Amino acid sequence: MKTAEVVQQSVEKHLVGTPHFLVAVDVRPGGKVNVEVDNDRGITLEELVVLNKAVRADLGEEADALEFQFSSPGMGRPFKVMRQYQKHIGRIVQVETADGQQLEGQLDSADEENIALRIQHPSKIKGRLPKLDTELTTVPFDQVKTTKATITFH
């Protein structure tokens, strides 16, 4: 039996009808299973506990041989699914392209073909907020190596 597929199916079954979405299921040596779940407002620890119990119940005795870790994706972690892009529209992200170019800007839109950013430029005057381009920079999705949300303090 393929553990990752079974866990993924179970998680997705329990997420139907909720605002949550599956980001990733990763099975590591030694029976460690990492499950990342998110939603547009953030997922609570209680919600993760309920999901963990439901998946364990689905797997039955097989769950006893596995060590589960349910979490939300961390802020500095690259996006893995389109829904993460949709969640971060309007926020500042860092994009690394396939050719190594680093872009930072406000995510304007994302679909299966492209992402569009308003590139952010640092202010030349200390203490002023960075400026965003008025024009959109479009990056074909197949040229995006990684995209990460950034934390900004004003």
C-alpha angles and dihedrals in degrees: 000000000000105000097197093053094047092048091046092051092048094048093047090049091055093045094057109115094016129100089241126105134194115248102177147338115207123182114199132189115285093039097286111154119193116194121187118198128173143168137193095271100033128267124261128230090243091055090051091050091052091049092048091053092047093051092046089052091051092051094046115184092358089068090064090070093051133077110215127203115184117189145143118256114269122248095247095047121107118255114259105181136039092244089066089057090050091049092054099048107133093026131103114262137176117229126193113197126213090256092055098258115148117217127181124188150107113305106235101174143345135194137155091282108037147005121215124209138182099221115232120226122194116244117252089217115075114244096022122117119254117264124239123218115250089217121073121239110213120205119190108240092233088060094055111101097176139350123196133179115240130214115231127192120200 
